[in-house]
Amino acid sequence: MIPARVRRVCETCREVLGEIIQKEIKDPRIGFVTVTEVEMSADLRHARIWVSVLGTREEADEAMKALEGARGFIRAELGKRVRLRYLPEVTFMRDESCERSQRLEGIFRALREEASRGGGGGDEQGGRTDEG
């Protein structure tokens, strides 16, 4: 179980990091990047920052490179805005859950359309394969 203090620090860092990335970083490769979650070690010295990137795989890769390049700036800004005893080492991780959910939604939509057209996958006898 995550201690309440660590949980509060993670939530504060998520909000602050989202603000820094959207408003302070001027790199055009960072388009639609959203900080989805921040995980911190119990001693608050390491932060894993999960980000979701809207766009193609190539755009997402470029955005991750840009975030890595701006890591020092982001870390320094985080230290200015969130008062912690130690400035955490940050690691950016790509959150692909949105992409997976969109892919699944597309599959479900296709299945619903097929079912509404009557393409249930069986033969003309209502799905029965036995003769008689």
The first five atom37 places (N, CA, C, CB, O) and aatype in JSON, in Angstrom:
{
  "aatype": [12, 9, 14, 0, 1, 19, 1, 1, 19, 4, 6, 16, 4, 1, 6, 19, 10, 7, 6, 9, 9, 5, 11, 6, 9, 11, 3, 14, 1, 9, 7, 13, 19, 16, 19, 16, 6, 19, 6, 12, 15, 0, 3, 10, 1, 8, 0, 1, 9, 17, 19, 15, 19, 10, 7, 16, 1, 6, 6, 0, 3, 6, 0, 12, 11, 0, 10, 6, 7, 0, 1, 7, 13, 9, 1, 0, 6, 10, 7, 11, 1, 19, 1, 10, 1, 18, 10, 14, 6, 19, 16, 13, 12, 1, 3, 6, 15, 4, 6, 1, 15, 5, 1, 10, 6, 7, 9, 13, 1, 0, 10, 1, 6, 6, 0, 15, 1, 7, 7, 7, 7, 7, 3, 6, 5, 7, 7, 1, 16, 3, 6, 7],
  "atom_mask": [
    [1, 1, 1, 1, 1],
    [1, 1, 1, 1, 1],
    [1, 1, 1, 1, 1],
    [1, 1, 1, 1, 1],
    [1, 1, 1, 1, 1],
    [1, 1, 1, 1, 1],
    [1, 1, 1, 1, 1],
    [1, 1, 1, 1, 1],
    [1, 1, 1, 1, 1],
    [1, 1, 1, 1, 1],
    [1, 1, 1, 1, 1],
    [1, 1, 1, 1, 1],
    [1, 1, 1, 1, 1],
    [1, 1, 1, 1, 1],
    [1, 1, 1, 1, 1],
    [1, 1, 1, 1, 1],
    [1, 1, 1, 1, 1],
    [1, 1, 1, 0, 1],
    [1, 1, 1, 1, 1],
    [1, 1, 1, 1, 1],
    [1, 1, 1, 1, 1],
    [1, 1, 1, 1, 1],
    [1, 1, 1, 1, 1],
    [1, 1, 1, 1, 1],
    [1, 1, 1, 1, 1],
    [1, 1, 1, 1, 1],
    [1, 1, 1, 1, 1],
    [1, 1, 1, 1, 1],
    [1, 1, 1, 1, 1],
    [1, 1, 1, 1, 1],
    [1, 1, 1, 0, 1],
    [1, 1, 1, 1, 1],
    [1, 1, 1, 1, 1],
    [1, 1, 1, 1, 1],
    [1, 1, 1, 1, 1],
    [1, 1, 1, 1, 1],
    [1, 1, 1, 1, 1],
    [1, 1, 1, 1, 1],
    [1, 1, 1, 1, 1],
    [1, 1, 1, 1, 1],
    [1, 1, 1, 1, 1],
    [1, 1, 1, 1, 1],
    [1, 1, 1, 1, 1],
    [1, 1, 1, 1, 1],
    [1, 1, 1, 1, 1],
    [1, 1, 1, 1, 1],
    [1, 1, 1, 1, 1],
    [1, 1, 1, 1, 1],
    [1, 1, 1, 1, 1],
    [1, 1, 1, 1, 1],
    [1, 1, 1, 1, 1],
    [1, 1, 1, 1, 1],
    [1, 1, 1, 1, 1],
    [1, 1, 1, 1, 1],
    [1, 1, 1, 0, 1],
    [1, 1, 1, 1, 1],
    [1, 1, 1, 1, 1],
    [1, 1, 1, 1, 1],
    [1, 1, 1, 1, 1],
    [1, 1, 1, 1, 1],
    [1, 1, 1, 1, 1],
    [1, 1, 1, 1, 1],
    [1, 1, 1, 1, 1],
    [1, 1, 1, 1, 1],
    [1, 1, 1, 1, 1],
    [1, 1, 1, 1, 1],
    [1, 1, 1, 1, 1],
    [1, 1, 1, 1, 1],
    [1, 1, 1, 0, 1],
    [1, 1, 1, 1, 1],
    [1, 1, 1, 1, 1],
    [1, 1, 1, 0, 1],
    [1, 1, 1, 1, 1],
    [1, 1, 1, 1, 1],
    [1, 1, 1, 1, 1],
    [1, 1, 1, 1, 1],
    [1, 1, 1, 1, 1],
    [1, 1, 1, 1, 1],
    [1, 1, 1, 0, 1],
    [1, 1, 1, 1, 1],
    [1, 1, 1, 1, 1],
    [1, 1, 1, 1, 1],
    [1, 1, 1, 1, 1],
    [1, 1, 1, 1, 1],
    [1, 1, 1, 1, 1],
    [1, 1, 1, 1, 1],
    [1, 1, 1, 1, 1],
    [1, 1, 1, 1, 1],
    [1, 1, 1, 1, 1],
    [1, 1, 1, 1, 1],
    [1, 1, 1, 1, 1],
    [1, 1, 1, 1, 1],
    [1, 1, 1, 1, 1],
    [1, 1, 1, 1, 1],
    [1, 1, 1, 1, 1],
    [1, 1, 1, 1, 1],
    [1, 1, 1, 1, 1],
    [1, 1, 1, 1, 1],
    [1, 1, 1, 1, 1],
    [1, 1, 1, 1, 1],
    [1, 1, 1, 1, 1],
    [1, 1, 1, 1, 1],
    [1, 1, 1, 1, 1],
    [1, 1, 1, 1, 1],
    [1, 1, 1, 1, 1],
    [1, 1, 1, 0, 1],
    [1, 1, 1, 1, 1],
    [1, 1, 1, 1, 1],
    [1, 1, 1, 1, 1],
    [1, 1, 1, 1, 1],
    [1, 1, 1, 1, 1],
    [1, 1, 1, 1, 1],
    [1, 1, 1, 1, 1],
    [1, 1, 1, 1, 1],
    [1, 1, 1, 1, 1],
    [1, 1, 1, 1, 1],
    [1, 1, 1, 1, 1],
    [1, 1, 1, 0, 1],
    [1, 1, 1, 0, 1],
    [1, 1, 1, 0, 1],
    [1, 1, 1, 0, 1],
    [1, 1, 1, 0, 1],
    [1, 1, 1, 1, 1],
    [1, 1, 1, 1, 1],
    [1, 1, 1, 1, 1],
    [1, 1, 1, 0, 1],
    [1, 1, 1, 0, 1],
    [1, 1, 1, 1, 1],
    [1, 1, 1, 1, 1],
    [1, 1, 1, 1, 1],
    [1, 1, 1, 1, 1],
    [1, 1, 1, 0, 1]
  ],
  "atom_positions": [
    [[0.84, -1.18, 0.0], [0.0, 0.0, 0.0], [0.89, 1.24, 0.0], [-0.96, 0.0, 1.22], [1.89, 1.32, 0.72]],
    [[0.5, 2.21, -0.81], [1.27, 3.45, -0.94], [0.9, 4.38, 0.2], [1.02, 4.12, -2.31], [-0.28, 4.66, 0.42]],
    [[1.91, 4.88, 0.93], [1.6, 5.83, 2.01], [0.9, 7.08, 1.48], [2.89, 6.23, 2.75], [1.11, 7.48, 0.34]],
    [[0.06, 7.67, 2.32], [-0.73, 8.83, 1.9], [0.15, 9.98, 1.45], [-1.65, 9.28, 3.04], [-0.19, 10.68, 0.5]],
    [[1.26, 10.21, 2.11], [2.14, 11.31, 1.74], [2.71, 11.11, 0.34], [3.29, 11.46, 2.76], [2.74, 12.05, -0.46]],
    [[3.16, 9.91, 0.05], [3.72, 9.62, -1.28], [2.64, 9.8, -2.34], [4.29, 8.18, -1.33], [2.9, 10.34, -3.41]],
    [[1.42, 9.36, -2.03], [0.32, 9.51, -2.97], [0.03, 10.99, -3.25], [-0.94, 8.83, -2.43], [-0.21, 11.38, -4.39]],
    [[0.05, 11.82, -2.2], [-0.19, 13.26, -2.37], [0.92, 13.91, -3.18], [-0.31, 13.95, -1.0], [0.65, 14.75, -4.03]],
    [[2.17, 13.53, -2.91], [3.3, 14.09, -3.66], [3.21, 13.68, -5.12], [4.64, 13.61, -3.05], [3.48, 14.5, -6.0]],
    [[2.84, 12.45, -5.4], [2.69, 11.98, -6.79], [1.62, 12.79, -7.52], [2.32, 10.48, -6.82], [1.83, 13.2, -8.66]],
    [[0.5, 13.02, -6.86], [-0.58, 13.78, -7.5], [-0.15, 15.23, -7.75], [-1.85, 13.75, -6.62], [-0.43, 15.78, -8.82]],
    [[0.52, 15.83, -6.8], [1.01, 17.21, -6.97], [2.02, 17.26, -8.12], [1.66, 17.73, -5.67], [1.96, 18.16, -8.96]],
    [[2.93, 16.32, -8.15], [3.94, 16.28, -9.21], [3.29, 16.07, -10.58], [4.96, 15.17, -8.94], [3.74, 16.66, -11.56]],
    [[2.25, 15.25, -10.65], [1.56, 15.01, -11.92], [0.98, 16.32, -12.45], [0.45, 13.95, -11.75], [1.1, 16.63, -13.63]],
    [[0.34, 17.07, -11.57], [-0.25, 18.34, -11.99], [0.82, 19.34, -12.42], [-1.09, 18.94, -10.86], [0.69, 20.0, -13.46]],
    [[1.88, 19.46, -11.63], [2.95, 20.41, -11.93], [3.68, 20.02, -13.21], [3.94, 20.5, -10.75], [3.98, 20.88, -14.03]],
    [[3.98, 18.75, -13.38], [4.68, 18.29, -14.57], [3.84, 18.53, -15.83], [5.03, 16.81, -14.45], [4.38, 18.91, -16.87]],
    [[2.55, 18.31, -15.74], [1.68, 18.58, -16.87], [1.74, 20.04, -17.27], [0.0, 0.0, 0.0], [1.77, 20.37, -18.46]],
    [[1.75, 20.91, -16.27], [1.85, 22.35, -16.53], [3.19, 22.71, -17.16], [1.65, 23.13, -15.22], [3.24, 23.48, -18.12]],
    [[4.27, 22.16, -16.63], [5.61, 22.45, -17.16], [5.71, 22.0, -18.62], [6.7, 21.74, -16.3], [6.19, 22.75, -19.47]],
    [[5.26, 20.79, -18.9], [5.38, 20.25, -20.25], [4.54, 21.05, -21.24], [4.97, 18.78, -20.28], [5.0, 21.33, -22.34]],
    [[3.33, 21.41, -20.85], [2.45, 22.12, -21.77], [2.82, 23.59, -21.96], [1.04, 22.02, -21.3], [2.7, 24.12, -23.06]],
    [[3.26, 24.25, -20.89], [3.44, 25.71, -20.95], [4.87, 26.19, -21.02], [2.8, 26.32, -19.78], [5.12, 27.29, -21.52]],
    [[5.81, 25.42, -20.55], [7.19, 25.89, -20.44], [8.11, 25.37, -21.53], [7.74, 25.5, -19.12], [9.05, 26.06, -21.93]],
    [[7.86, 24.17, -22.02], [8.74, 23.57, -23.03], [8.28, 24.02, -24.41], [8.75, 22.01, -22.92], [7.11, 23.85, -24.77]],
    [[9.18, 24.59, -25.16], [8.83, 25.16, -26.47], [9.22, 24.25, -27.63], [9.5, 26.49, -26.64], [9.16, 24.69, -28.78]],
    [[9.61, 23.03, -27.37], [10.01, 22.1, -28.43], [8.79, 21.7, -29.25], [10.71, 20.85, -27.82], [7.83, 21.18, -28.69]],
    [[8.81, 21.92, -30.55], [7.64, 21.58, -31.38], [7.36, 20.07, -31.47], [7.83, 22.12, -32.77], [6.25, 19.67, -31.83]],
    [[8.35, 19.25, -31.14], [8.12, 17.8, -31.19], [7.17, 17.36, -30.09], [9.45, 17.05, -31.07], [6.53, 16.31, -30.19]],
    [[7.08, 18.17, -29.03], [6.17, 17.84, -27.94], [4.83, 18.45, -28.29], [6.7, 18.36, -26.55], [4.58, 19.63, -28.03]],
    [[3.98, 17.64, -28.87], [2.66, 18.1, -29.28], [1.67, 17.89, -28.16], [0.0, 0.0, 0.0], [1.64, 18.63, -27.18]],
    [[0.86, 16.88, -28.33], [-0.17, 16.58, -27.35], [0.34, 15.51, -26.39], [-1.47, 16.13, -28.04], [0.05, 14.32, -26.57]],
    [[1.09, 15.94, -25.39], [1.62, 15.04, -24.38], [0.85, 15.28, -23.09], [3.16, 15.26, -24.16], [0.69, 16.42, -22.65]],
    [[0.37, 14.22, -22.49], [-0.38, 14.31, -21.24], [0.31, 13.44, -20.2], [-1.85, 13.87, -21.44], [0.62, 12.28, -20.46]],
    [[0.54, 14.01, -19.03], [1.09, 13.23, -17.92], [-0.08, 12.46, -17.31], [1.81, 14.14, -16.85], [-1.0, 13.05, -16.75]],
    [[-0.03, 11.15, -17.41], [-1.13, 10.33, -16.93], [-0.93, 9.84, -15.5], [-1.33, 9.15, -17.84], [-1.9, 9.65, -14.76]],
    [[0.32, 9.64, -15.11], [0.58, 9.14, -13.76], [2.02, 9.41, -13.38], [0.27, 7.63, -13.68], [2.91, 9.46, -14.23]],
    [[2.24, 9.58, -12.08], [3.59, 9.69, -11.55], [3.71, 8.66, -10.44], [3.9, 11.14, -11.03], [2.9, 8.63, -9.52]],
    [[4.72, 7.82, -10.54], [5.02, 6.83, -9.49], [6.32, 7.25, -8.85], [5.1, 5.37, -10.07], [7.3, 7.52, -9.55]],
    [[6.34, 7.3, -7.54], [7.57, 7.68, -6.83], [7.97, 6.57, -5.88], [7.38, 9.01, -6.07], [7.14, 5.83, -5.35]],
    [[9.27, 6.48, -5.67], [9.77, 5.52, -4.69], [9.37, 6.0, -3.3], [11.33, 5.35, -4.81], [9.03, 7.17, -3.1]],
    [[9.41, 5.1, -2.35], [8.99, 5.44, -0.99], [9.82, 6.57, -0.38], [9.09, 4.21, -0.11], [9.32, 7.34, 0.44]],
    [[11.11, 6.66, -0.79], [11.96, 7.73, -0.25], [11.89, 9.01, -1.09], [13.41, 7.24, -0.17], [12.61, 9.97, -0.81]],
    [[11.04, 9.03, -2.11], [10.8, 10.19, -2.98], [12.04, 10.64, -3.75], [10.29, 11.33, -2.15], [12.15, 11.81, -4.11]],
    [[12.97, 9.73, -3.99], [14.19, 10.09, -4.72], [14.13, 9.71, -6.19], [15.39, 9.42, -4.08], [14.97, 10.15, -6.98]],
    [[13.16, 8.9, -6.58], [13.02, 8.48, -7.97], [11.56, 8.62, -8.39], [13.51, 7.0, -8.16], [10.65, 8.2, -7.68]],
    [[11.37, 9.22, -9.56], [10.02, 9.4, -10.08], [9.93, 8.79, -11.47], [9.62, 10.9, -10.12], [10.76, 9.06, -12.33]],
    [[8.93, 7.99, -11.66], [8.63, 7.42, -12.98], [7.4, 8.18, -13.49], [8.38, 5.84, -12.92], [6.33, 8.11, -12.89]],
    [[7.58, 8.9, -14.6], [6.54, 9.76, -15.13], [5.95, 9.09, -16.37], [7.09, 11.18, -15.47], [6.64, 8.9, -17.38]],
    [[4.67, 8.73, -16.29], [3.99, 8.08, -17.4], [3.31, 9.15, -18.23], [2.97, 7.02, -16.88], [2.52, 9.94, -17.71]],
    [[3.6, 9.16, -19.53], [3.01, 10.15, -20.43], [2.3, 9.45, -21.59], [4.08, 11.12, -20.96], [2.75, 8.42, -22.09]],
    [[1.2, 10.05, -22.0], [0.46, 9.59, -23.16], [0.69, 10.6, -24.26], [-1.07, 9.41, -22.84], [0.62, 11.81, -24.03]],
    [[0.96, 10.11, -25.46], [1.26, 10.98, -26.59], [0.23, 10.73, -27.68], [2.71, 10.75, -27.13], [0.05, 9.59, -28.13]],
    [[-0.45, 11.79, -28.11], [-1.42, 11.68, -29.17], [-0.72, 11.87, -30.51], [-2.55, 12.71, -28.99], [-0.01, 12.85, -30.7]],
    [[-0.92, 10.94, -31.41], [-0.3, 11.03, -32.73], [0.18, 9.67, -33.21], [0.0, 0.0, 0.0], [-0.14, 8.64, -32.62]],
    [[0.94, 9.7, -34.29], [1.46, 8.46, -34.85], [2.6, 7.91, -33.99], [1.95, 8.69, -36.3], [3.07, 8.59, -33.07]],
    [[3.01, 6.72, -34.28], [4.12, 6.08, -33.55], [5.39, 6.93, -33.68], [4.38, 4.65, -34.07], [6.12, 7.1, -32.71]],
    [[5.65, 7.46, -34.88], [6.84, 8.28, -35.11], [6.78, 9.58, -34.32], [7.0, 8.59, -36.61], [7.78, 10.0, -33.73]],
    [[5.6, 10.21, -34.3], [5.44, 11.44, -33.52], [5.62, 11.19, -32.04], [4.05, 12.06, -33.78], [6.21, 12.0, -31.32]],
    [[5.12, 10.06, -31.58], [5.27, 9.7, -30.17], [6.74, 9.46, -29.83], [4.43, 8.45, -29.83], [7.21, 9.88, -28.78]],
    [[7.46, 8.78, -30.73], [8.89, 8.54, -30.5], [9.66, 9.86, -30.43], [9.47, 7.65, -31.6], [10.54, 10.04, -29.59]],
    [[9.32, 10.79, -31.33], [9.98, 12.1, -31.33], [9.65, 12.88, -30.05], [9.55, 12.92, -32.57], [10.52, 13.54, -29.49]],
    [[8.41, 12.79, -29.61], [8.02, 13.48, -28.38], [8.77, 12.92, -27.17], [6.5, 13.36, -28.15], [9.18, 13.67, -26.29]],
    [[8.96, 11.6, -27.15], [9.71, 10.99, -26.04], [11.16, 11.43, -26.07], [9.62, 9.45, -26.11], [11.76, 11.68, -25.02]],
    [[11.75, 11.53, -27.27], [13.13, 12.02, -27.39], [13.23, 13.46, -26.89], [13.62, 11.94, -28.85], [14.19, 13.82, -26.21]],
    [[12.24, 14.27, -27.22], [12.23, 15.67, -26.78], [12.11, 15.76, -25.26], [11.07, 16.43, -27.45], [12.76, 16.59, -24.64]],
    [[11.28, 14.9, -24.67], [11.15, 14.89, -23.21], [12.46, 14.48, -22.54], [10.02, 13.94, -22.78], [12.88, 15.06, -21.54]],
    [[13.1, 13.48, -23.12], [14.41, 13.06, -22.58], [15.42, 14.19, -22.68], [14.94, 11.81, -23.34], [16.22, 14.39, -21.76]],
    [[15.38, 14.93, -23.78], [16.3, 16.05, -23.95], [16.03, 17.18, -22.97], [0.0, 0.0, 0.0], [16.95, 17.91, -22.58]],
    [[14.78, 17.32, -22.56], [14.4, 18.39, -21.64], [14.35, 17.91, -20.19], [13.05, 18.96, -22.04], [13.86, 18.63, -19.32]],
    [[14.83, 16.71, -19.93], [14.74, 16.13, -18.61], [15.35, 17.02, -17.52], [15.41, 14.78, -18.6], [14.76, 17.19, -16.45]],
    [[16.52, 17.58, -17.77], [17.18, 18.44, -16.78], [16.36, 19.68, -16.47], [0.0, 0.0, 0.0], [16.2, 20.05, -15.3]],
    [[15.83, 20.31, -17.5], [14.99, 21.49, -17.32], [13.73, 21.14, -16.54], [14.62, 22.11, -18.68], [13.35, 21.85, -15.61]],
    [[13.09, 20.03, -16.91], [11.85, 19.6, -16.25], [12.13, 19.3, -14.78], [11.25, 18.36, -16.95], [11.36, 19.69, -13.9]],
    [[13.2, 18.63, -14.53], [13.57, 18.28, -13.15], [13.83, 19.54, -12.32], [14.81, 17.36, -13.14], [13.4, 19.63, -11.18]],
    [[14.55, 20.51, -12.9], [14.84, 21.75, -12.2], [13.55, 22.53, -11.91], [15.82, 22.62, -13.01], [13.37, 23.05, -10.81]],
    [[12.66, 22.61, -12.88], [11.39, 23.31, -12.68], [10.54, 22.6, -11.63], [10.62, 23.4, -14.0], [9.88, 23.26, -10.83]],
    [[10.56, 21.28, -11.64], [9.83, 20.53, -10.63], [10.36, 20.87, -9.24], [9.93, 19.01, -10.9], [9.59, 21.04, -8.3]],
    [[11.69, 20.96, -9.12], [12.3, 21.31, -7.85], [11.93, 22.7, -7.37], [0.0, 0.0, 0.0], [11.82, 22.93, -6.16]],
    [[11.73, 23.63, -8.29], [11.34, 24.99, -7.91], [9.9, 25.06, -7.42], [11.52, 25.93, -9.09], [9.56, 25.86, -6.55]],
    [[9.06, 24.21, -7.99], [7.62, 24.32, -7.73], [7.11, 23.39, -6.65], [6.88, 24.05, -8.97], [6.09, 23.67, -6.01]],
    [[7.8, 22.28, -6.44], [7.39, 21.32, -5.41], [8.53, 21.22, -4.4], [7.04, 19.91, -6.02], [9.63, 20.8, -4.75]],
    [[8.26, 21.61, -3.18], [9.3, 21.63, -2.16], [9.49, 20.22, -1.58], [8.95, 22.63, -1.05], [8.66, 19.73, -0.82]],
    [[10.6, 19.62, -1.95], [10.97, 18.3, -1.43], [12.39, 18.36, -0.92], [10.82, 17.2, -2.52], [13.19, 19.19, -1.36]],
    [[12.71, 17.5, 0.01], [14.06, 17.47, 0.54], [15.07, 17.1, -0.54], [14.15, 16.5, 1.7], [16.14, 17.7, -0.64]],
    [[14.73, 16.11, -1.35], [15.6, 15.67, -2.44], [14.88, 15.86, -3.76], [16.04, 14.19, -2.25], [13.68, 15.58, -3.87]],
    [[15.6, 16.32, -4.74], [15.05, 16.47, -6.08], [15.07, 15.08, -6.73], [15.85, 17.52, -6.92], [16.14, 14.51, -6.91]],
    [[13.9, 14.54, -7.08], [13.88, 13.16, -7.59], [14.49, 13.04, -8.98], [12.45, 12.65, -7.63], [14.4, 13.95, -9.81]],
    [[15.13, 11.91, -9.22], [15.57, 11.55, -10.56], [14.31, 11.17, -11.34], [16.63, 10.36, -10.55], [13.48, 10.42, -10.84]],
    [[14.17, 11.69, -12.54], [12.95, 11.42, -13.3], [13.25, 10.51, -14.48], [12.33, 12.73, -13.79], [14.29, 10.6, -15.12]],
    [[12.31, 9.64, -14.75], [12.36, 8.73, -15.89], [11.01, 8.83, -16.58], [12.68, 7.26, -15.45], [9.97, 8.71, -15.95]],
    [[11.04, 9.04, -17.89], [9.81, 9.13, -18.66], [9.47, 7.77, -19.24], [9.94, 10.18, -19.79], [10.32, 7.08, -19.8]],
    [[8.22, 7.4, -19.08], [7.71, 6.13, -19.59], [6.5, 6.43, -20.47], [7.33, 5.15, -18.42], [5.69, 7.29, -20.15]],
    [[6.39, 5.72, -21.58], [5.27, 5.95, -22.48], [4.08, 5.12, -22.05], [5.66, 5.62, -23.94], [4.17, 3.89, -21.93]],
    [[2.96, 5.78, -21.81], [1.72, 5.12, -21.42], [0.94, 4.81, -22.69], [0.87, 6.01, -20.43], [0.44, 5.73, -23.36]],
    [[0.83, 3.56, -23.03], [0.17, 3.15, -24.26], [-1.25, 2.66, -24.01], [0.96, 2.07, -24.95], [-1.87, 2.08, -24.91]],
    [[-1.78, 2.87, -22.81], [-3.11, 2.37, -22.5], [-4.18, 3.05, -23.35], [-3.42, 2.58, -21.03], [-5.17, 2.4, -23.7]],
    [[-4.02, 4.32, -23.68], [-5.0, 5.01, -24.54], [-5.01, 4.39, -25.93], [-4.68, 6.52, -24.64], [-6.08, 4.18, -26.51]],
    [[-3.83, 4.09, -26.45], [-3.76, 3.47, -27.78], [-4.42, 2.09, -27.77], [-2.29, 3.35, -28.24], [-5.14, 1.72, -28.69]],
    [[-4.15, 1.33, -26.71], [-4.75, 0.01, -26.61], [-6.26, 0.1, -26.51], [-4.2, -0.75, -25.39], [-6.97, -0.67, -27.15]],
    [[-6.76, 1.05, -25.73], [-8.22, 1.19, -25.59], [-8.85, 1.64, -26.9], [-8.56, 2.19, -24.46], [-9.95, 1.19, -27.23]],
    [[-8.18, 2.51, -27.67], [-8.71, 2.91, -28.97], [-8.74, 1.73, -29.93], [-7.87, 4.04, -29.55], [-9.69, 1.57, -30.7]],
    [[-7.68, 0.92, -29.9], [-7.62, -0.25, -30.76], [-8.76, -1.23, -30.4], [-6.25, -0.95, -30.63], [-9.43, -1.76, -31.29]],
    [[-8.97, -1.46, -29.1], [-10.04, -2.35, -28.67], [-11.4, -1.79, -29.03], [-9.95, -2.59, -27.16], [-12.29, -2.52, -29.45]],
    [[-11.57, -0.48, -28.86], [-12.84, 0.15, -29.23], [-13.13, -0.05, -30.71], [-12.82, 1.64, -28.89], [-14.28, -0.31, -31.09]],
    [[-12.11, 0.06, -31.57], [-12.28, -0.18, -32.99], [-12.71, -1.62, -33.28], [0.0, 0.0, 0.0], [-13.57, -1.86, -34.12]],
    [[-12.11, -2.56, -32.57], [-12.48, -3.97, -32.73], [-13.93, -4.2, -32.3], [-11.53, -4.89, -31.92], [-14.7, -4.87, -32.99]],
    [[-14.3, -3.62, -31.14], [-15.67, -3.78, -30.65], [-16.68, -3.13, -31.61], [-15.81, -3.16, -29.25], [-17.75, -3.68, -31.85]],
    [[-16.32, -1.97, -32.16], [-17.21, -1.29, -33.1], [-17.42, -2.15, -34.35], [-16.62, 0.09, -33.5], [-18.54, -2.29, -34.84]],
    [[-16.32, -2.74, -34.85], [-16.42, -3.6, -36.03], [-17.29, -4.82, -35.73], [-15.03, -4.04, -36.5], [-18.09, -5.23, -36.58]],
    [[-17.14, -5.4, -34.55], [-17.96, -6.55, -34.18], [-19.43, -6.18, -34.06], [-17.47, -7.16, -32.87], [-20.3, -6.93, -34.49]],
    [[-19.72, -5.01, -33.48], [-21.11, -4.56, -33.36], [-21.72, -4.33, -34.75], [-21.2, -3.26, -32.52], [-22.87, -4.7, -34.99]],
    [[-20.96, -3.73, -35.65], [-21.45, -3.49, -37.01], [-21.73, -4.8, -37.72], [-20.44, -2.65, -37.81], [-22.74, -4.95, -38.42]],
    [[-20.82, -5.75, -37.54], [-21.01, -7.06, -38.17], [-22.24, -7.75, -37.6], [-19.77, -7.94, -37.98], [-23.01, -8.36, -38.34]],
    [[-22.42, -7.66, -36.29], [-23.58, -8.29, -35.67], [-24.88, -7.62, -36.1], [-23.45, -8.25, -34.14], [-25.89, -8.3, -36.28]],
    [[-24.87, -6.31, -36.27], [-26.09, -5.61, -36.68], [-26.44, -5.91, -38.13], [-25.92, -4.1, -36.49], [-27.61, -5.82, -38.51]],
    [[-25.46, -6.27, -38.95], [-25.72, -6.66, -40.33], [-26.17, -8.1, -40.44], [-24.47, -6.44, -41.18], [-26.53, -8.57, -41.52]],
    [[-26.14, -8.81, -39.34], [-26.57, -10.2, -39.36], [-25.45, -11.17, -39.64], [0.0, 0.0, 0.0], [-25.71, -12.35, -39.88]],
    [[-24.23, -10.71, -39.61], [-23.09, -11.59, -39.88], [-22.62, -12.24, -38.6], [0.0, 0.0, 0.0], [-21.53, -11.94, -38.11]],
    [[-23.42, -13.14, -38.07], [-23.11, -13.77, -36.81], [-22.01, -14.79, -36.88], [0.0, 0.0, 0.0], [-21.58, -15.3, -35.84]],
    [[-21.53, -15.11, -38.06], [-20.42, -16.04, -38.17], [-20.84, -17.47, -38.4], [0.0, 0.0, 0.0], [-19.98, -18.32, -38.65]],
    [[-22.15, -17.78, -38.31], [-22.59, -19.15, -38.53], [-23.11, -19.3, -39.95], [0.0, 0.0, 0.0], [-22.95, -18.4, -40.78]],
    [[-23.74, -20.46, -40.23], [-24.32, -20.63, -41.55], [-25.77, -20.15, -41.55], [-24.23, -22.11, -41.99], [-26.22, -19.55, -40.57]],
    [[-26.51, -20.41, -42.61], [-27.86, -19.89, -42.74], [-28.84, -20.53, -41.77], [-28.34, -20.11, -44.14], [-29.94, -20.01, -41.61]],
    [[-28.5, -21.59, -41.12], [-29.4, -22.27, -40.2], [-29.31, -21.68, -38.8], [-29.09, -23.74, -40.16], [-29.65, -22.36, -37.84]],
    [[-28.87, -20.45, -38.67], [-28.83, -19.82, -37.36], [-27.66, -20.27, -36.53], [0.0, 0.0, 0.0], [-27.74, -20.25, -35.3]],
    [[-26.58, -20.66, -37.17], [-25.39, -21.03, -36.43], [-25.27, -22.51, -36.16], [0.0, 0.0, 0.0], [-24.24, -22.95, -35.64]],
    [[-26.28, -23.3, -36.51], [-26.23, -24.72, -36.27], [-25.41, -25.39, -37.37], [-27.64, -25.32, -36.21], [-25.51, -25.0, -38.54]],
    [[-24.63, -26.34, -37.02], [-23.81, -27.03, -38.01], [-24.25, -28.48, -38.22], [-22.36, -26.99, -37.59], [-23.79, -29.14, -39.16]],
    [[-25.13, -28.99, -37.36], [-25.57, -30.36, -37.55], [-26.7, -30.41, -38.56], [-26.0, -30.98, -36.22], [-27.42, -29.42, -38.72]],
    [[-26.87, -31.5, -39.22], [-27.92, -31.62, -40.2], [-29.03, -32.45, -39.61], [-27.39, -32.24, -41.5], [-28.79, -33.56, -39.11]],
    [[-30.2, -31.94, -39.66], [-31.27, -32.79, -39.19], [-32.33, -32.12, -38.57], [0.0, 0.0, 0.0], [-33.29, -32.75, -38.13]]
  ]
}
